[in-house]
C-alpha cells in the first residue's frame, strides 16, 4: 500500500510549483508589455528564422516561405547574423527595424528571406500586438501549459509507479515551460534559454514516456536505460551549444533544424512505442495501455496532419496537447495505470472542464470577432457570446463528468430509496447482509461486496494497526496491500457503536474510487448499521416478550400450586383432628359431644374451602364481629395431638370479651398456623401461648414459643412461600398467615424477647379492620 509521497518528493513538488508560479507571473508581465508593439504580420525566432507560429488572418494568402527560412534584410537594411556575438540576435534587429518603420508612419515593411539559396521578397503590413494575439498566442498556450503542470505534479505526488510517474512529470513540466515561453521566444526573447531547454526536455520526455509508461519493459532494461541516459546527456549538450554558439559566431541553422526534427520525431517514437507494446501485451497491461493509448498515439498523428496543413495549425496545438494529460487522466481513473492510491474528487475534474470551456469560449470570441469585421456586429456581442459559451459548457460539463466518472451521484437517491424499501422487510441479520451486498453490487462496478461482523474483522489480513479505532470513529480505511489489490472498509455504525463493516474489493480494472462512491457507501453503511441495530433490538424484545410470557405462565402455575398447597396445608388440621377422633373411637373410648361439634364445624369449613377452590379465586372478605378467645381455643383443639405427643404446655391470656372484625374460618386458620409453627419450634416439653393487649391505638395479638428462635439469615424471607427452616416443612404456614393478615388490613411481625419467639399481629383498637387491599386471583 502506498503510504503517500515521501518528504523529498513533497519538497521537490513544492519547489517546482513555486518556481512555476514565479515564471508564470514573469512571462505574463512580459506578454502584457508587448501590447501595442508593432510587428510585420509574421514572427521570426531569435535566430531570424521564419516561424509557423502565427494567426491565419494576418495574411490572406499563404506565404511563400517556410520554417526555418532566415530573414536577411528589412527595408533594405541587412540583418547581420554575426551581431549575435554582442547579444543582438537577428530577431531583435528585425523588431527594431519594424518599430522604426512604424514610427515613420509606414504601413508596410519590405522583408527579404533566403529560401533554397534564393531571396524571397515580402511586402508585409505592420500590425500591433492586440488582445487577440495575446489571447491565442499566449493565454491559451499558458493555460494548457498550466493544465499539463497540474497534471504532472499530481502524478508525481500520488503515483506509486515511479518510473512512469517521473517520465510523465518531466514531460509535463518541460511542456509547461515550452508553452509558457513560446510567445516570448518569438517576441522579446527574454526567456530564450528556458525555451530551448524545455523544447529539448519535452522531446526527451516523450521518448522517456514511451519507454516507461505505464512501467518499464522487462527485457533489455539496462540497454534501454543506458540509451535514455545517453539521450538526456546529448539533449543537454545540444541545449548548451545552441545557447553558446551564437555568441561565438557559429552557425546554428543545421542544429536547430535537427532539433525541430527531433521534437516531431519524439512524438512519433512515443506513439509507436505505445502501439508496439500494446500489440504484444495481454491482460491488465493491455487494458492499461488501451485506456491511455488514444492520446499518446493520436497526438503525433494530429501534429503531422497539422504540419502538412500548415495554415492556422498553431491555433489547434493547445487543443492537441491537452489530449495527452486527458488520456493519461482517463487511464488513471479507469485502470489506475500508475498505481495511484488517491480518491477521485469533483474538484480534480473541475480543472479540465474549466480549461475546455475556456478554449471553447476563446474560439467563440474569435469567430464572433471575425463577424464583427465582416457584418458589422457590435463589439460587445463577441464578449457576450464567449461568456455564454463558457457558462454553457461548464453547466453541460458537470453532468457529463458525473455520468462518466461519478455514477454514484446519479444513483444516490434511487439507491437509497430502494435500500430503504428492502430493509423494511428483513428482520434477520443474514437477510440484511444479503440485501446490502445486492444493492451495492447493482451500481458499484466491483468484484465483491461483503458485510463483516465485528468479530470477523479481527481475522481479516492486511489491516492497519489502528483499524478498529478508526472504524469505531466512523472513518473508512484501506487494507495495507498494493494499489490494485487493496480493499475498502466502510464502518456500519448506529448510536455511535460499530455494528458491522462493509468490505469492498477493488473496482473493475482497478479504477479509482470517487468521493461520491465513498459518500454513498457511507450512507448505505449507516442505513445497514441501523438495520442491524434494529434486528438486535427486535431480537431482544422477542426474548423479553417470551420471558414475560414464560413468567406469566410460571406465575399462574405458582399461583395454582400455592392455592393447592394452601388447601392441602389447611386440610391437614381437620384431618389430624379426625384421625385423633378415630383413634379415640377405635380404642373404645367415648367421643365427647364437644369433639363431635368441632368435627362438624371443621367439615363445614372444608366445604367452604372447596367452594373457593372451584372459583379459583379468593373472595372478598366478609367481615363480622368474631370473638377471639373461642377461635384461639378451636385452633388449639386442631393441634391437640401434637401438644400431647410433645408434652407441650400452653397458656392463653386473651380477654373473653375481645371481639374483632374478621372471618371466623380465617381467624381459626390464622391461629392454627401460628400455634402449629410455635409447637414445632418449642420442642419437647416446651412452652407456647396466646395473649392479647392494647398498645397505643392498636390491639396486639401474640403467639409465642420458648424455642431457640429464628436464624438471622432466614428473617428476610420468613414469610415467603416455599421457604422453611424445618426439615420436611413446606414453607406455607407463615405465607398463608401473612395473606390472611393483609386481607383484613392488619400487619404481622416477629420479635425475640425474654427467651421467647413472638409473632405479633396488630389490629385497630376499636376492632374495626382497615380497608382491605384488592385480592389477587389465584
NUBAFI-723909 format. One line per field, with one value per residue (C-alpha): z, y, x; residue in one letter; residue number from 1. Coordinates in steps of 0.02 Angstrom, whole numbers, plus 50000, padded with zeros to 5 digits. Each point is the difference from the previous one (the first is absolute). Layout:
REM residues N
pz: (Z ...)
py: (Y ...)
px: (X ...)
r: (a ...)
k: (NUM ...)
//
This chain:
REM residues 778
pz: (50000 49956 50158 49905 49923 50092 50077 49863 49864 50088 50015 49818 49946 50108 49930 49822 50034 50073 49857 49874 50081 49996 49818 49952 50082 49913 49830 50018 50040 49849 49886 50065 49955 49817 49981 49872 49935 49808 49904 49813 49999 50026 50133 49998 50137 50082 49866 49864 49932 49936 50122 49965 50165 49935 49982 49832 49982 50000 49816 49882 49898 50049 50004 49884 50140 50125 50162 50020 49854 50073 49978 49919 49984 50059 49902 49903 50159 50015 50152 50073 50072 50071 50115 50115 50070 50086 50058 49861 49912 49824 50071 50105 49848 49905 50144 50006 49813 50006 50148 49905 49847 50107 50084 49826 49954 49885 49986 49915 50012 49871 50059 49911 50046 49935 49934 49914 49958 49923 50074 50025 50023 50103 50022 50171 50087 50168 50141 50186 50127 50068 50110 49868 49980 50187 50025 49867 50004 50187 50114 49923 49987 50180 50058 49916 50070 50175 49974 49953 50151 50117 49928 50012 50179 50054 49923 50081 50169 49990 49884 50067 49832 50012 49829 49903 50121 49984 49810 49992 50123 49896 49844 50084 50084 49840 49899 50124 49982 49811 49980 50125 49913 49820 49976 50084 49889 49846 50071 50142 50014 50186 50045 49848 50102 50089 49835 49921 50151 50019 49815 50011 50170 49923 49863 50126 50110 49856 49965 50187 50017 49855 50089 50179 49981 50093 50056 49928 49885 50080 49856 49962 50146 50022 49815 49995 50159 49932 49837 50091 50107 49844 49919 50150 49998 49813 50018 50139 49892 49851 50111 50065 49825 49931 50138 49984 49812 49947 50119 49919 49824 49955 49882 50090 49857 49968 50184 50023 49854 50080 50165 49907 49921 50169 50081 49870 49993 50189 49985 49867 50107 50151 49904 49909 50162 50082 49851 49988 50184 49984 49864 50108 50164 50080 50151 50115 49908 49839 50086 50076 49833 49909 50126 49968 49824 49910 50060 49990 49825 49933 50043 49875 49863 50028 50008 49836 49916 50070 49935 49827 50002 50074 49998 50171 50070 50155 50049 50025 50085 50177 49968 49934 50144 50125 49937 50083 50182 49962 49938 50146 50120 49921 50019 50182 50037 49905 50031 50123 49879 50116 50162 50080 50173 50002 49990 49849 50045 49899 50037 49901 49851 50008 49924 49832 49990 50027 49878 49864 50031 49987 49836 49928 50059 49924 49829 50018 50033 49849 49884 50061 49987 49818 49968 50073 49856 49867 50051 50121 50157 50158 50094 50161 49918 49981 50187 50042 49885 50080 50176 49951 49921 50157 50117 49889 49986 50187 50034 49871 50054 50179 49959 49866 50124 50127 49875 49943 50163 50145 49966 50188 50001 49876 50096 50172 50020 49910 50089 50172 49962 49940 50151 50120 49922 50005 50178 50061 49983 50059 50186 50002 49993 49858 49894 50031 49948 49839 49963 50025 49892 49861 50000 49996 49857 49895 49979 50054 49871 50121 50007 50175 50142 50171 50166 50145 50180 50125 50057 49821 49984 50115 49880 49846 49937 49952 50118 50063 50183 50061 49882 50136 50077 49832 49955 50169 49971 49835 49879 49849 49970 49878 50027 49993 49827 49829 49910 49891 50138 50149 50067 50070 50173 50041 50179 50036 50157 50100 50159 49997 50006 49862 49939 49850 49856 49812 49914 49816 49875 49872 49860 49829 49913 50166 49962 50130 50132 49997 50140 49948 50013 50178 50044 49936 50082 50167 49986 49954 50142 50122 49945 50014 50175 50052 49923 50094 50160 49974 49975 50161 50092 49927 50050 50177 50004 49941 50135 50130 49939 50007 50173 50053 49929 50088 50160 49986 49975 50146 50106 49959 50035 50162 50049 49966 50093 50143 50009 49994 50127 50112 49991 50033 50142 50081 49973 50103 50161 49991 49935 50151 50113 49915 50013 50189 50014 49904 50109 50153 49936 49944 50173 50073 50082 49982 49895 50082 49928 49994 49887 49888 49986 49959 49865 49925 49993 49920 49865 49962 49991 49878 49891 49994 49948 49857 49940 49991 49908 49868 49966 49991 50087 50174 50042 50081 50190 50084 50163 50157 50188 50049 50183 50006 50148 49925 49835 50094 50096 49841 49924 50155 49980 49821 50057 50158 49949 49972 50172 50082 49904 50044 50174 49963 50122 49929 50085 49932 50062 49894 50072 49975 49940 49862 49833 49831 49827 49903 49921 50122 49888 49958 50184 50042 49853 50062 50178 49943 49887 50133 50141 49892 49954 50185 50050 49872 50058 50189 49998 50124 50170 49939 50026 49888 50023 49934 50075 49955 50062 49951 49942 49955 49864 49956 50069 50001 49981 50039 49980 50086 50028 50103 49855 49949 49882 49815 49915 49948 49821 49986 50065 49831 49915 50148 49924 49820 49935 49986 50120 50162 50135 50056 49926 49900 50007 49848 50048 49978 50177 50027 49817 50022 50167 49921 49860 50127 50102 49846 49945 50161 49985 50149 50010 50074 50066 50096 50153 50125 50182 50169 49918 49901 49815 49980 49845 50023 49902 50018 49977 50029 50182 49959 49917 49827 49861 49878 49820 49932 49842 49833 49992 49870 49901 50043)
py: (50000 50172 50097 50166 50103 50008 50166 50022 49980 50124 50124 49985 50017 50153 50081 49964 50072 50160 50018 49973 50137 50121 49960 50014 50171 50061 49932 50077 50168 49988 49951 50145 50120 49946 50074 50140 49945 49999 49842 49956 49883 49853 49940 49944 49914 50082 49926 50089 49842 50012 49923 49909 50073 50124 50036 49964 50174 50086 49956 49961 49883 49871 50072 49928 49970 49858 49967 50019 50121 50146 50184 50088 50181 50121 50157 49970 49992 49834 49892 49963 49822 50029 50136 49860 50003 50163 49935 50078 49856 50015 49994 50154 50090 49966 50067 50159 50023 49978 50118 50135 49976 50013 50157 50071 49971 49853 49877 49865 49940 49909 49841 49881 49816 49874 49842 49863 50125 50127 50160 50015 50176 50030 50161 49977 50112 50067 49945 50033 49861 50006 49900 49867 49963 49999 49883 49871 50007 50014 49980 49839 49925 50049 49928 49832 50004 50029 49851 49892 50060 49966 49826 49960 50060 49900 49843 50030 50018 49856 49865 49843 49951 50121 49966 50045 50142 50081 49985 50079 50134 50046 50010 50108 50120 50021 50027 50130 50102 49976 50061 50142 50070 49968 50174 50083 49899 50083 50175 50057 49844 50035 49817 49929 49879 49929 49975 49905 49889 49966 49958 49869 49943 49976 49890 49898 49987 49929 49865 49966 49982 49878 49897 50006 50013 49925 49902 49960 49849 49847 49950 50096 50117 50049 50035 50114 50088 50032 50064 50117 50065 50033 50089 50116 50040 50035 50114 50097 50021 50062 50126 50068 50010 50092 50128 50025 49983 50167 50093 49912 50047 49819 49952 49912 49974 49819 49954 50094 49906 49836 50053 50035 49828 49922 50085 49936 49830 49979 50004 49864 49896 50015 49952 49857 49933 49998 49914 49872 49957 49994 49869 49884 50027 49901 50011 50147 50077 50004 50081 50133 50040 50005 50122 50129 49955 50104 50161 49941 49927 50130 50152 49966 49961 50163 50099 49923 50046 50177 50021 49946 50117 50142 50146 50031 49846 50088 50046 49815 49952 50036 49891 49860 50009 49993 49825 49935 50036 49958 49827 49969 50062 49886 49853 50047 50009 49844 49884 50091 49980 50080 49917 50155 49977 50162 50020 50090 50159 50123 50138 49905 49989 50185 50047 49911 50055 50182 49986 49927 50138 50133 49930 49992 50176 50066 49927 50062 50175 49989 49942 50136 50126 49951 50032 50173 50046 49916 50045 50143 49903 50110 49976 49946 49850 49895 50021 49952 49849 49945 50016 49906 49860 49987 49992 49878 49880 50006 49961 49860 49935 49968 49870 49925 49976 49929 49875 49946 49998 50025 49882 49988 50179 49949 49841 50083 50031 49846 49887 50066 49989 49821 49955 50077 49898 49838 50027 50027 49813 49900 49967 49879 50061 49879 50071 50179 49951 49921 50155 50119 49897 49986 50187 50054 49881 50076 50167 49974 49911 49891 49815 49968 50082 49920 50051 49949 49979 50090 49831 49953 50162 49935 49858 50114 50010 50157 50116 50160 49992 50118 49938 49966 50172 50087 49899 50032 50186 49990 50012 49887 49921 49890 49837 50006 49923 50060 50138 49871 49873 50108 49984 50134 49987 50110 49999 49958 50096 50038 50105 50018 49812 49896 49872 49930 50043 50012 49917 50044 49928 50114 50066 49919 50041 50070 50162 50137 50015 50171 50114 49969 49812 50023 50116 49878 49853 50091 50036 49819 49939 50115 49933 49824 50037 50063 49845 49883 50098 49987 49812 49987 50105 49898 49840 50065 50052 49827 49922 50118 49968 49813 50019 50099 49865 49865 50102 50020 49813 49966 50124 49914 49830 50067 50075 49836 49907 50125 49982 49811 49995 50120 49896 49840 50088 50055 49833 49922 50079 49921 49837 49991 50038 49865 49878 50040 49967 49836 49941 50047 49910 49851 49979 49983 50169 50109 50156 50161 50096 50150 49905 49950 50182 50048 49868 50062 50179 49943 49907 50159 50098 49871 50020 50188 49973 49888 50134 50124 49871 49976 50188 50003 50170 50068 50084 50169 49982 50004 50083 49973 50015 49844 49957 49970 49878 49860 50010 49980 49852 49919 50015 49915 49858 49974 49973 49906 49841 50096 50080 49831 49910 50132 50033 50186 50119 50141 50155 50115 50179 50074 50102 49906 50157 50036 50009 50048 50029 49847 49835 49856 49869 50114 50041 49812 49977 50145 49933 49820 50045 50104 49873 49854 50097 50039 49817 49944 50133 49973 49820 49861 50060 50179 50142 50104 50119 50127 50171 50169 50179 50180 50102 50181 50008 49814 49830 49873 49812 49897 49816 49956 49848 49958 49932 50052 50136 50035 50005 50174 49942 49948 50160 50088 49853 49936 50037 49948 49843 49840 50068 49902 49966 49834 49832 49933 50166 50078 50182 50045 50028 50174 50049 49956 50090 50158 49993 49987 50145 50109 49957 50074 50153 49946 49971 49869 50000 49888 50043 49916 50051 49919 49837 49989 50012 50110 50020 50157 50049 50182 50051 50161 50029 50026 49832 50070 49936 50118 49998 49836 50006 49931 49810 49914 49857 49835)
px: (50000 50063 50037 49993 50139 50166 50056 50130 49868 49887 50143 50049 49819 49975 50159 49944 49828 50072 50125 49860 49895 50146 50038 49817 49988 50157 49946 49827 50077 50114 49855 49897 50141 49992 49826 50010 50170 50013 50042 50002 49849 50116 50120 50180 50099 50150 50113 49898 49918 49822 49876 49838 49938 49871 49814 49916 49921 50169 50020 49860 50108 50126 50176 50132 50124 50017 50086 50149 50027 50103 49962 50147 49941 49868 49961 50161 50104 50092 49971 50171 50004 50174 49930 49943 50177 49958 49830 49895 49914 49924 49826 50034 50073 49838 49895 50103 49979 49811 49986 50095 49889 49844 50064 50034 49818 50029 49853 50105 50178 50105 50081 50117 50015 50125 49918 50101 50137 49880 49933 49811 49933 49844 49900 49925 49872 50053 49885 49993 49990 49823 49883 49969 50186 50024 49852 50040 50190 50029 49848 49936 50174 50038 49833 50032 50177 49930 49883 50149 50099 49854 49979 50186 50019 49848 50071 50169 49916 49877 50068 50083 50075 50144 50078 49844 49959 50172 49996 49828 50054 50153 49893 49866 50122 50102 49841 49939 50159 49998 49821 50023 50154 49948 49927 50149 50120 49923 49986 50115 50112 50024 49981 50087 50111 49847 49912 50144 50025 49813 49981 50135 49932 49827 50073 50100 49845 49899 50128 50020 49811 49995 50132 49933 49810 49916 50155 50171 50018 50077 50112 50160 49966 50182 50018 49848 50053 50174 49928 49881 50142 50105 49853 49980 50186 49996 49847 50084 50156 49898 49909 50165 50072 49847 50015 50187 50029 49921 50113 50149 49945 49959 49858 49856 49878 50039 49991 49837 49926 50053 49922 49839 50006 50042 49850 49879 50083 49986 49811 50007 50119 49885 49843 50088 50072 49829 49920 50140 49986 49811 50014 50105 49907 49859 49887 50014 50149 49902 49851 50113 50082 49833 49927 50138 50060 49871 50083 50180 49977 49880 50106 50143 49874 49908 50162 50058 49836 50014 50177 49945 49851 50102 49878 49921 50083 50064 49823 49965 50162 49933 49849 50111 50122 49856 49958 50158 49954 49819 50048 50117 49866 49871 50118 50028 49814 49947 50149 50112 50145 50128 49941 49928 49924 49899 49812 49928 49906 49899 50124 50132 49883 49958 50169 49976 49818 50046 50145 49888 49873 50136 50064 49824 49959 50162 49959 49821 50066 50115 49861 49883 50141 50029 49816 50024 50114 49892 49822 50022 49953 50006 50163 49914 49917 50160 50032 49821 50011 50165 49930 49843 50102 50107 49851 49907 50147 50033 49816 49999 50169 49944 49865 50112 50142 49877 49935 50173 50097 49877 49854 49971 49934 49864 49961 49994 49814 49930 50125 49953 49814 50020 50106 49874 49861 50098 50062 49821 49963 50153 50010 50145 50182 50036 49860 50061 50177 49936 49896 50147 50117 49870 49960 50183 50041 49860 50090 50181 50110 50097 50038 49935 49906 49994 49922 50111 49953 50110 50069 50046 50098 50136 50042 50014 50181 50097 49907 50084 50054 49862 49864 49871 50022 49981 49845 49921 50032 49903 50148 50022 50170 50096 50090 50189 50018 50054 49905 49911 49963 49955 49823 49888 49920 49850 49933 49818 49956 49844 49989 50190 50029 50080 49872 50094 50117 49974 50148 50020 50122 50087 49890 50005 50163 50066 49908 50013 49867 49918 49946 49818 50030 50060 49857 49869 50088 50005 49813 49961 50110 49910 49830 50068 50066 49828 49921 50117 49970 49812 50011 50098 49871 49857 50087 50023 49816 49949 50107 49927 49823 50027 50073 49846 49886 50100 49996 49812 49981 50116 49904 49836 50074 50072 49832 49913 50134 49987 49811 50005 50140 49906 49842 50097 50090 49838 49914 50137 49928 49825 50075 50114 49850 49894 50146 50006 49813 50014 50142 49898 49843 50102 50071 49823 49998 49847 50006 49947 49857 50116 50120 49856 49948 50178 50006 49837 50064 50163 49904 49902 50164 50070 49846 50025 50182 49942 49880 50146 50104 49865 49998 50191 49998 49998 49834 49997 50000 49828 50044 49895 50032 50097 50042 50187 50011 49888 50098 50164 49934 49932 50173 50075 49875 50059 50181 49954 50091 50164 49985 49973 50138 50132 49935 49982 49919 49893 49934 49863 49991 49860 49858 49835 49913 50129 49912 50075 49928 50059 49946 49974 50083 50146 50023 50013 50119 50110 50015 50020 50148 50086 49971 50055 50157 50029 49973 50130 50123 49978 50064 49959 49932 50006 49881 49890 49854 49879 49971 49923 50019 49973 50148 49968 49867 50016 49955 50143 49972 50154 50046 50162 50110 50153 50098 50177 49939 50015 50172 50054 50025 49816 49919 49989 49914 49899 49829 50045 49913 50100 50133 50019 50130 49922 50046 49853 49905 49915 50024 49816 49936 50070 49967 49815 49996 50071 49872 49857 50069 50015 49822 49938 50112 50104 50188 50113 50179 50119 50104 50115 49969 50045 50051 49838 49960 49846 49891 49896 49845 49949 49817 49903 49954 49815 49994 49963 50109 50085 49942 50068 50107 49935 50010 50106 49930 50072)
r: (x x x x x x x x x x x x x x x x x x x x x x x x x x x x x x x x x x x x x x x x x x x x x x x x x x x x x x x x x x x x x x x x x x x x x x x x x x x x x x x x x x x x x x x x x x x x x x x x x x x x x x x x x x x x x x x x x x x x x x x x x x x x x x x x x x x x x x x x x x x x x x x x x x x x x x x x x x x x x x x x x x x x x x x x x x x x x x x x x x x x x x x x x x x x x x x x x x x x x x x x x x x x x x x x x x x x x x x x x x x x x x x x x x x x x x x x x x x x x x x x x x x x x x x x x x x x x x x x x x x x x x x x x x x x x x x x x x x x x x x x x x x x x x x x x x x x x x x x x x x x x x x x x x x x x x x x x x x x x x x x x x x x x x x x x x x x x x x x x x x x x x x x x x x x x x x x x x x x x x x x x x x x x x x x x x x x x x x x x x x x x x x x x x x x x x x x x x x x x x x x x x x x x x x x x x x x x x x x x x x x x x x x x x x x x x x x x x x x x x x x x x x x x x x x x x x x x x x x x x x x x x x x x x x x x x x x x x x x x x x x x x x x x x x x x x x x x x x x x x x x x x x x x x x x x x x x x x x x x x x x x x x x x x x x x x x x x x x x x x x x x x x x x x x x x x x x x x x x x x x x x x x x x x x x x x x x x x x x x x x x x x x x x x x x x x x x x x x x x x x x x x x x x x x x x x x x x x x x x x x x x x x x x x x x x x x x x x x x x x x x x x x x x x x x x x x x x x x x x x x x x x x x x x x x x x x x x x x x x x x x x x x x x x x x x x x x x x x x x x x x x x x x x x x x x x x x x x x x x x x x x x x x x x x x x x x x x x x x x x x x x x x x x x x x x x x x x x x x x x x x x x x x x x x x x x x x x x x x x x)
k: (1 2 3 4 5 6 7 8 9 10 11 12 13 14 15 16 17 18 19 20 21 22 23 24 25 26 27 28 29 30 31 32 33 34 35 36 37 38 39 40 41 42 43 44 45 46 47 48 49 50 51 52 53 54 55 56 57 58 59 60 61 62 63 64 65 66 67 68 69 70 71 72 73 74 75 76 77 78 79 80 81 82 83 84 85 86 87 88 89 90 91 92 93 94 95 96 97 98 99 100 101 102 103 104 105 106 107 108 109 110 111 112 113 114 115 116 117 118 119 120 121 122 123 124 125 126 127 128 129 130 131 132 133 134 135 136 137 138 139 140 141 142 143 144 145 146 147 148 149 150 151 152 153 154 155 156 157 158 159 160 161 162 163 164 165 166 167 168 169 170 171 172 173 174 175 176 177 178 179 180 181 182 183 184 185 186 187 188 189 190 191 192 193 194 195 196 197 198 199 200 201 202 203 204 205 206 207 208 209 210 211 212 213 214 215 216 217 218 219 220 221 222 223 224 225 226 227 228 229 230 231 232 233 234 235 236 237 238 239 240 241 242 243 244 245 246 247 248 249 250 251 252 253 254 255 256 257 258 259 260 261 262 263 264 265 266 267 268 269 270 271 272 273 274 275 276 277 278 279 280 281 282 283 284 285 286 287 288 289 290 291 292 293 294 295 296 297 298 299 300 301 302 303 304 305 306 307 308 309 310 311 312 313 314 315 316 317 318 319 320 321 322 323 324 325 326 327 328 329 330 331 332 333 334 335 336 337 338 339 340 341 342 343 344 345 346 347 348 349 350 351 352 353 354 355 356 357 358 359 360 361 362 363 364 365 366 367 368 369 370 371 372 373 374 375 376 377 378 379 380 381 382 383 384 385 386 387 388 389 390 391 392 393 394 395 396 397 398 399 400 401 402 403 404 405 406 407 408 409 410 411 412 413 414 415 416 417 418 419 420 421 422 423 424 425 426 427 428 429 430 431 432 433 434 435 436 437 438 439 440 441 442 443 444 445 446 447 448 449 450 451 452 453 454 455 456 457 458 459 460 461 462 463 464 465 466 467 468 469 470 471 472 473 474 475 476 477 478 479 480 481 482 483 484 485 486 487 488 489 490 491 492 493 494 495 496 497 498 499 500 501 502 503 504 505 506 507 508 509 510 511 512 513 514 515 516 517 518 519 520 521 522 523 524 525 526 527 528 529 530 531 532 533 534 535 536 537 538 539 540 541 542 543 544 545 546 547 548 549 550 551 552 553 554 555 556 557 558 559 560 561 562 563 564 565 566 567 568 569 570 571 572 573 574 575 576 577 578 579 580 581 582 583 584 585 586 587 588 589 590 591 592 593 594 595 596 597 598 599 600 601 602 603 604 605 606 607 608 609 610 611 612 613 614 615 616 617 618 619 620 621 622 623 624 625 626 627 628 629 630 631 632 633 634 635 636 637 638 639 640 641 642 643 644 645 646 647 648 649 650 651 652 653 654 655 656 657 658 659 660 661 662 663 664 665 666 667 668 669 670 671 672 673 674 675 676 677 678 679 680 681 682 683 684 685 686 687 688 689 690 691 692 693 694 695 696 697 698 699 700 701 702 703 704 705 706 707 708 709 710 711 712 713 714 715 716 717 718 719 720 721 722 723 724 725 726 727 728 729 730 731 732 733 734 735 736 737 738 739 740 741 742 743 744 745 746 747 748 749 750 751 752 753 754 755 756 757 758 759 760 761 762 763 764 765 766 767 768 769 770 771 772 773 774 775 776 777 778)
//
